[in-house]
Amino acid sequence: MSVFMIFRIALKALGRNKMRTALTMLGMIIGVAAVITMVALGTGAQSSIDAQIQTMGTNTIQVQAGNFSQGGVRQGQGNASTLTPDDATAISQVPGVLYTAASQQTRGQMVAGNLNWNTQMEGTDIDYPLINAWQVEQGSFFTAQDVTTAAKVVVLGSIVRDQLFGPEVDPVGQTIRIQHLPFTIIGVMTSKGQSSVGEDRDDRAFTPYTTVMKKMRNITFVQRITVSAASAGEVTVVADRIASLLRVRHKIQPGDPDDFMVRTIEEMASVRKEATQTMTALLASIAGVSLLVGGIGIMNIMLVSVTERTREIGLRMAIGAKGRDVLLQFLVEAVVLSLFGGGIGIALGFGFAQGVTLWQGWPTAVTANSVAIAFGFAAATGVFFGFYPARKAAALDPIEALRFE
């Protein structure tokens, strides 16, 4: 019997009871669609993290204060007073370091006319936009002279600009009050969007770190020093050099723990990527249960079909059909059910992924690998769960089959 004839008979047999065929395929449709959607969510999250890493620069190194014990009390990162502006100056002289920016954060209530907005104040240095590949949309960033003199100048994020002055308004040159101090707006940053941890980077304002230290917090230390290595290949070496330098500067004895932490962007992002991959695998496994249930449904319906078509099987075998022809016939019917259901499920998976992106704003990415795996799994499910009913049909005795009522 030709392959074309086998497929023709299979389609005709499945078309006899369209409702039952559709319900049988439903489990496969739901399973494949769920797998495609879940994997798309996980892949989109990983792509978002990769994009954030590229935006921040793969050669970025974070030096944070903290990570030491004092009087039996462990200090958290950024809360200790172990990093100073002089440390940042010394780090800038380390071979392989391209840019350096000391940082000190605080929150402030900003008032412009009759409008106000509470946001994060990022006290930083002039290299900050260069390290983060962040452009100024209006005006300019502050200068080295502003840092030296602790000038009361501020650069707004786009969200802060929109809240205090309105979208597309140019506020450069205007004066606002932050913690009751007058600040002159000298620029507005371009929109950067959310970070990989969900933080809105546009909802912040930038001012010289010396201004935050001397005029807003009255302290002499910094929370963090952001460093950009000259090349991505030197990041690990440069990070080790910085750690060695700070141990010497802070007079840390051999064997004693560091009072700082040196982290690279890749190192910090790897934890998030691993967590995302684990969650993707978990979601895909849960969705795979639907495929298993769909396969069991196919086997159940094929067993019913063998029982209903016992006389037909006996008649075909009586006029010359061989057992392998009957086996192949029912196996093809099971595979056709799986492939049709898989195809519809893939289309729905694409639709659900796009719907999640449109309605929730979550990034999704449907890859060719996920489609191939889902479609291949659907075909394999048809073969696996269709083989037993097909073998049962092929093993029927023609005489007994003809007598079946």
C-alpha positions, 0 to 999 in steps of 0.5 A: 500500500502506498504512503499516499493511500495510507494518509488518505485513509487516515484522514478519511477515518479521522474525518468520520467523527470530527468532534472526537478528533478535535477533542483528541487534538485539544490536549496536544494543542494546549501542551505545545502552546504552553511549552512554546509560551513558557520557553518564549517567556524564559528566553525573552527574560534571558535576552533582556538580561543580556541586553542590560549587560551590553547596555551597562558594558561587559567591561564594567566592574563594581567596587562596593563598601561593606562586607566586614564585621565590626564589634561582632556586627556584620555590615551590609554592602554599601553601608560601611564607610570603608571607601573614600574618594581617594580610593577612586582616584587611586583606582583610576591609576590602575593599569587597564582602567579606562573610566572611574566614577565614585557614587553616593546615593540618597533620596530627595523630595524635588520641588518645582513650582507647585509640583513635587516628586520624590526620587533617588539622587545619584551622586556620581562623577563625570565618567558615569555616562561614559561607563553606562553608554548613556547620552544626554538628551537636553543640556549637558552633564556636569563637569570636573569643576562642578565635582571639585566645587561640590556645585549644586547642579542636577541632571534629571532622568526623563521620568523626573523631568516629565513629573516636574515639568511635563514631557518634551519640556526643556527645563535646562536653566531652571531652579528646583529645590531638593531637600530645601537646597536650590539646584540648577538643572543643567541637563536631562538624560535620554530614556534608559528604561528598566534595569535587569532587576526591574529598577526604573533608571529614568526615575532618578537625578544625577548630581556630583557625588561631592555635593551629596557628601558635603551638602546633603549627607555631611559624610566623607565616604562613598558607597560605590566605585564603578569602573570600566576596564579598557577591554572586556578581556581584561575585566578579571585581571583589572578586578584582581588588581583593584582588590589588591590595591584596596587591601594595601590602601586599607591596611588589611592583613593577610588572612583577614577578610576584605572590607569591600566587594569587587564584582563584575557585571557578568558575575552579577548577571550570571546568578540572575541568568541561572535563576531564569534558566531554572525557572524556564526549565521548570515552567517548560516541564510543567507545560510538558505534562500537558503534552503527556496528557494529550498523548494519553488521550490519543492512545485512549481514542485510538484504542476505542477506534480499534474496537469500533473498526474491528470488523473493518480490520478483519475485512481488510486483512481477509482481502490481503492486507498484511499486519504491518499495513494495519499497524502502519495505518493506525500509527499514521492516524496517531501521528497525524493527530499529533502533528495537526495538534502540534501545528495548531499549538505552535501557532497559538504559542506564537499568539500567546507570546505576542499577547503577553508582550502586548498586554503585560509588557514582558519580553518574549522570544520564540526561537526556532529550537523551541518550535522544533523541539515542540513539533518533534515532541508532538510527533514522538508522542504520536508514535509512542502512544499510537504504537500500542493501539496500532500493534493491537489492531495488527495482531487481530485474527481476521476470522475473529475480527469478522465475527466481532459484533 
